[in-house]
Amino acid sequence: MERTDILCIGSVLWDVIGRSASTLRLGSDVPGRIVRLPGGVAMNIAMTLRRFGLNPAILTAIGRDDEGRELIRACTQLGIGTEHVYLSEDLPTDRYMAVEGANGLIAAIADAHSLEAAGDKILRPLADGTLGNVGAPFAGLIALDGNLTAALLSEIATSPLFSAADLRVAPASPGKVERLLPLIGHPNATLYVNLQEARQLSHRDCTDSAAAAMALIDQGAQRVLVTDGGALATLATQTAAISATPPEVLVTRVTGAGDTFMAAHIAAETAGAKPEAALNSALQSAADYVSGDTQL
């Protein structure tokens, strides 16, 4: 068995994404392409980490149905560890559906009810001695996504099982970002959010990533990265802040861009990159992804 460099906890599902080169409006009916591929925030992060040479494993809920078995096979083929996945007899494998046009993401629906219903069952390996326990908590990297329930995320924020981990946190969507509020004060957490999500978390109408990052630091966050599409991105801690501008590219897709940025940043830091270099590396990777130059 290969070593596990990082645990990715959260949503692993099938993405069904329709993409068109046309600008879309309400009621648009246009030609394009529809693809189905492994997705979910935790899965997107794991796939990108794997591309950077790291060995991720996932903690999630997947159904014991045909779609679930196919998804497990896909994870295995991609080199992503599935030995700790909670496999449910009665919950179906989750799905996500999105429509994207030349003007960005038009609409998306996340059917992640099984992950929410599974609750803390997905965390059992961190408590039963497989990966750790209360007396000897897991001390490695964990990427955590906001598709877990608000109650479970609140539990994680104070749980001794997560007290020693290097916790990297990403929201699932702007609609679920406030679920992360309990994690803002976690001493080992790094938050990865976009400008809209930072505004929602800080309850401030910040105009750029630098102001939004400092607003979250003022709120008690130890370390945050705030992106803003093609505009300035900022990394802030309790003692310093740096900003950088992403490369200019033609945007051909957006779903998964934030996950790619987060994974690329984690990979750069794991390789020993300094803060500014890690930020620029992540921005370049995200730009390559949205331009279509790389795959997850």
C-alpha positions as CSV (number, residue, x, y, z in Angstrom):
1,M,0.0,0.0,0.0
2,E,1.3,3.5,-0.9
3,R,1.8,6.0,1.8
4,T,-1.0,8.5,2.2
5,D,0.2,12.1,1.9
6,I,-3.2,13.8,2.6
7,L,-6.8,12.8,3.5
8,C,-9.5,14.5,1.4
9,I,-12.7,14.5,3.4
10,G,-16.1,15.4,1.8
11,S,-17.9,15.1,-1.5
12,V,-17.0,12.4,-4.0
13,L,-19.6,11.9,-6.7
14,W,-20.4,11.9,-10.4
15,D,-20.3,15.3,-12.1
16,V,-22.6,15.8,-15.1
17,I,-21.6,19.0,-16.8
18,G,-23.0,20.6,-19.9
19,R,-20.7,23.1,-21.6
20,S,-21.4,25.5,-24.5
21,A,-19.2,28.1,-26.2
22,S,-22.3,30.3,-26.4
23,T,-23.4,33.0,-24.0
24,L,-26.3,31.5,-22.2
25,R,-29.5,33.2,-20.8
26,L,-32.6,31.9,-19.1
27,G,-34.2,29.4,-21.5
28,S,-31.2,29.1,-23.9
29,D,-31.2,25.9,-26.0
30,V,-27.7,25.7,-27.6
31,P,-25.3,23.0,-28.9
32,G,-22.5,21.9,-26.7
33,R,-20.9,19.0,-24.9
34,I,-22.2,17.0,-21.9
35,V,-19.6,15.0,-19.9
36,R,-19.8,12.7,-16.9
37,L,-16.7,12.4,-14.8
38,P,-15.7,11.8,-11.1
39,G,-16.2,15.0,-9.2
40,G,-17.1,16.6,-5.9
41,V,-14.9,19.1,-4.0
42,A,-12.9,16.4,-2.1
43,M,-12.5,14.3,-5.3
44,N,-11.4,17.3,-7.4
45,I,-8.8,18.2,-4.8
46,A,-7.6,14.6,-4.7
47,M,-7.3,14.3,-8.4
48,T,-5.2,17.5,-8.7
49,L,-3.0,16.4,-5.8
50,R,-2.4,13.1,-7.6
51,R,-1.4,15.0,-10.7
52,F,1.2,16.8,-8.6
53,G,2.6,13.5,-7.5
54,L,1.0,13.3,-4.0
55,N,-0.9,10.2,-2.7
56,P,-4.3,11.3,-1.5
57,A,-7.0,9.1,0.1
58,I,-10.6,10.0,0.5
59,L,-13.0,9.8,3.4
60,T,-16.5,10.0,2.0
61,A,-19.8,8.1,1.6
62,I,-20.4,6.1,-1.6
63,G,-23.4,3.9,-2.3
64,R,-23.1,0.1,-2.9
65,D,-24.9,0.7,-6.2
66,D,-23.7,0.4,-9.9
67,E,-22.7,4.1,-9.9
68,G,-20.8,3.7,-6.7
69,R,-18.9,0.6,-7.8
70,E,-18.0,2.5,-11.0
71,L,-16.8,5.5,-9.0
72,I,-14.6,3.4,-6.7
73,R,-13.0,1.8,-9.8
74,A,-12.4,5.3,-11.3
75,C,-10.8,6.4,-8.0
76,T,-8.5,3.3,-8.0
77,Q,-7.5,3.9,-11.6
78,L,-6.6,7.5,-10.8
79,G,-4.4,6.3,-7.9
80,I,-6.7,7.7,-5.1
81,G,-7.0,5.6,-2.0
82,T,-10.5,4.4,-1.2
83,E,-9.8,1.8,1.5
84,H,-11.3,4.1,4.2
85,V,-14.5,5.0,2.3
86,Y,-17.8,4.5,4.0
87,L,-19.8,2.2,1.7
88,S,-23.5,2.4,2.3
89,E,-26.1,-0.3,1.6
90,D,-29.1,2.1,1.6
91,L,-27.7,5.4,0.4
92,P,-27.3,6.1,-3.3
93,T,-24.1,7.5,-4.8
94,D,-24.3,11.3,-4.9
95,R,-24.4,13.4,-8.1
96,Y,-23.8,17.0,-9.3
97,M,-25.2,18.7,-12.4
98,A,-24.0,22.0,-13.9
99,V,-24.5,24.1,-17.0
100,E,-21.7,26.4,-18.2
101,G,-21.6,28.9,-21.0
102,A,-19.1,31.4,-22.4
103,N,-20.4,33.7,-19.6
104,G,-19.5,31.3,-16.8
105,L,-21.5,29.0,-14.6
106,I,-25.2,29.4,-15.3
107,A,-26.7,27.0,-12.8
108,A,-25.8,23.9,-10.8
109,I,-27.6,21.4,-8.6
110,A,-25.7,19.3,-6.0
111,D,-27.4,16.1,-4.9
112,A,-25.1,15.4,-2.0
113,H,-27.8,14.1,0.4
114,S,-26.0,10.7,1.0
115,L,-22.9,12.4,2.3
116,E,-25.0,14.5,4.7
117,A,-27.0,11.4,5.7
118,A,-23.9,9.4,6.4
119,G,-22.7,12.0,9.0
120,D,-19.8,11.1,11.2
121,K,-19.7,7.5,9.8
122,I,-17.2,8.8,7.3
123,L,-14.9,9.8,10.1
124,R,-14.7,6.5,11.8
125,P,-11.1,5.7,10.6
126,L,-9.9,8.8,12.4
127,A,-11.4,7.6,15.7
128,D,-11.0,3.8,15.7
129,G,-7.3,3.6,15.5
130,T,-7.1,3.0,11.8
131,L,-5.8,6.5,11.1
132,G,-5.8,7.9,14.6
133,N,-7.8,8.2,17.8
134,V,-8.4,10.6,20.6
135,G,-5.1,9.7,22.3
136,A,-3.1,9.8,19.1
137,P,-4.9,12.0,16.6
138,F,-4.1,12.1,12.9
139,A,-1.2,14.6,12.5
140,G,-1.0,14.9,8.7
141,L,-2.6,17.0,6.1
142,I,-6.4,17.0,5.8
143,A,-8.4,18.7,3.0
144,L,-11.9,19.3,4.3
145,D,-14.9,20.5,2.2
146,G,-18.1,22.2,3.3
147,N,-20.4,19.6,1.9
148,L,-20.6,18.1,5.4
149,T,-23.5,19.1,7.5
150,A,-23.2,22.2,9.7
151,A,-23.5,20.1,12.8
152,L,-20.6,17.8,11.7
153,L,-18.4,20.7,10.8
154,S,-19.1,22.3,14.2
155,E,-18.1,19.0,15.8
156,I,-14.9,18.8,13.8
157,A,-14.0,22.3,14.8
158,T,-13.6,21.3,18.5
159,S,-12.9,17.6,18.1
160,P,-9.6,16.3,19.6
161,L,-9.4,14.0,16.5
162,F,-8.5,17.0,14.4
163,S,-6.4,18.8,17.0
164,A,-3.0,17.8,15.5
165,A,-3.9,18.0,11.7
166,D,-2.8,20.6,9.2
167,L,-6.4,21.4,8.2
168,R,-7.1,22.9,4.8
169,V,-10.7,24.0,4.4
170,A,-12.8,24.8,1.3
171,P,-16.5,25.7,1.0
172,A,-18.6,23.6,-1.2
173,S,-20.4,26.6,-2.6
174,P,-21.5,30.2,-1.6
175,G,-24.8,28.7,-0.5
176,K,-23.0,26.5,2.1
177,V,-20.1,28.7,3.1
178,E,-21.5,29.8,6.4
179,R,-21.3,26.1,7.5
180,L,-17.6,26.9,7.9
181,L,-18.0,29.6,10.5
182,P,-17.1,27.3,13.5
183,L,-13.8,26.4,11.8
184,I,-12.6,30.0,11.4
185,G,-10.9,30.0,14.8
186,H,-9.3,26.5,14.5
187,P,-5.6,27.0,15.3
188,N,-4.4,24.8,12.5
189,A,-6.8,25.7,9.7
190,T,-6.2,27.4,6.4
191,L,-9.3,28.7,4.7
192,Y,-9.5,28.7,0.9
193,V,-12.4,31.0,-0.3
194,N,-13.3,33.3,-3.1
195,L,-14.3,36.9,-2.7
196,Q,-18.0,36.3,-2.5
197,E,-17.5,33.5,0.1
198,A,-15.2,35.7,2.1
199,R,-17.8,38.5,2.2
200,Q,-20.4,36.0,3.5
201,L,-18.1,34.6,6.2
202,S,-16.9,38.0,7.4
203,H,-20.3,39.8,6.9
204,R,-18.4,42.7,5.3
205,D,-18.8,44.1,1.8
206,C,-15.1,44.0,0.9
207,T,-14.2,45.2,-2.6
208,D,-11.1,43.1,-3.1
209,S,-9.3,40.0,-1.9
210,A,-6.8,41.8,0.3
211,A,-9.6,43.5,2.3
212,A,-11.6,40.3,2.5
213,A,-8.6,38.3,3.7
214,M,-7.9,40.8,6.5
215,A,-11.5,40.8,7.5
216,L,-11.4,37.1,8.1
217,I,-8.1,37.5,10.0
218,D,-9.8,40.1,12.2
219,Q,-12.6,37.6,12.8
220,G,-10.1,35.1,14.2
221,A,-8.9,33.1,11.2
222,Q,-5.2,32.0,11.4
223,R,-4.6,31.7,7.7
224,V,-6.7,32.4,4.7
225,L,-6.4,32.5,0.9
226,V,-8.9,34.6,-1.0
227,T,-9.3,34.5,-4.8
228,D,-11.2,36.7,-7.1
229,G,-11.3,35.2,-10.6
230,G,-8.9,37.0,-12.8
231,A,-8.3,39.8,-10.2
232,L,-5.8,39.9,-7.3
233,A,-5.6,36.9,-4.9
234,T,-4.4,37.3,-1.3
235,L,-2.8,35.0,1.3
236,A,-3.0,36.4,4.8
237,T,-2.0,35.2,8.3
238,Q,-2.1,36.9,11.7
239,T,1.3,38.5,10.9
240,A,1.6,39.1,7.2
241,A,-0.2,39.3,3.8
242,I,0.9,38.9,0.2
243,S,-1.1,39.3,-3.0
244,A,-0.6,38.3,-6.6
245,T,-2.4,38.6,-9.9
246,P,-3.4,35.5,-11.9
247,P,-2.2,35.0,-15.4
248,E,-4.6,36.3,-18.1
249,V,-6.2,33.4,-20.0
250,L,-9.3,32.7,-22.0
251,V,-11.8,31.0,-19.7
252,T,-13.3,27.9,-21.1
253,R,-14.7,26.3,-17.9
254,V,-15.1,27.2,-14.2
255,T,-16.3,24.1,-12.3
256,G,-13.4,22.8,-10.3
257,A,-11.2,25.9,-10.6
258,G,-11.2,26.7,-6.9
259,D,-10.5,23.0,-6.0
260,T,-7.6,23.1,-8.5
261,F,-6.2,26.3,-6.9
262,M,-6.4,24.8,-3.4
263,A,-4.7,21.5,-4.4
264,A,-2.0,23.2,-6.3
265,H,-1.2,25.4,-3.4
266,I,-1.1,22.5,-1.0
267,A,1.2,20.6,-3.4
268,A,3.5,23.6,-3.8
269,E,3.8,24.0,0.0
270,T,4.4,20.3,0.5
271,A,7.3,20.6,-2.0
272,G,8.8,23.3,0.1
273,A,7.8,26.4,-1.8
274,K,7.9,29.8,0.0
275,P,4.6,31.6,0.5
276,E,4.8,33.9,-2.6
277,A,6.0,31.1,-4.9
278,A,3.3,28.8,-3.6
279,L,0.6,31.4,-4.3
280,N,1.9,32.1,-7.8
281,S,2.1,28.4,-8.5
282,A,-1.5,27.8,-7.5
283,L,-2.7,30.7,-9.6
284,Q,-0.9,29.4,-12.6
285,S,-2.3,25.9,-12.1
286,A,-5.8,27.4,-11.8
287,A,-5.3,29.5,-14.9
288,D,-4.1,26.5,-16.9
289,Y,-7.2,24.6,-15.7
290,V,-9.9,27.2,-16.6
291,S,-8.2,27.8,-20.0
292,G,-8.6,24.0,-20.7
293,D,-4.8,23.4,-20.9
294,T,-4.9,20.8,-18.1
295,Q,-7.4,18.2,-16.8
296,L,-8.3,17.4,-13.3
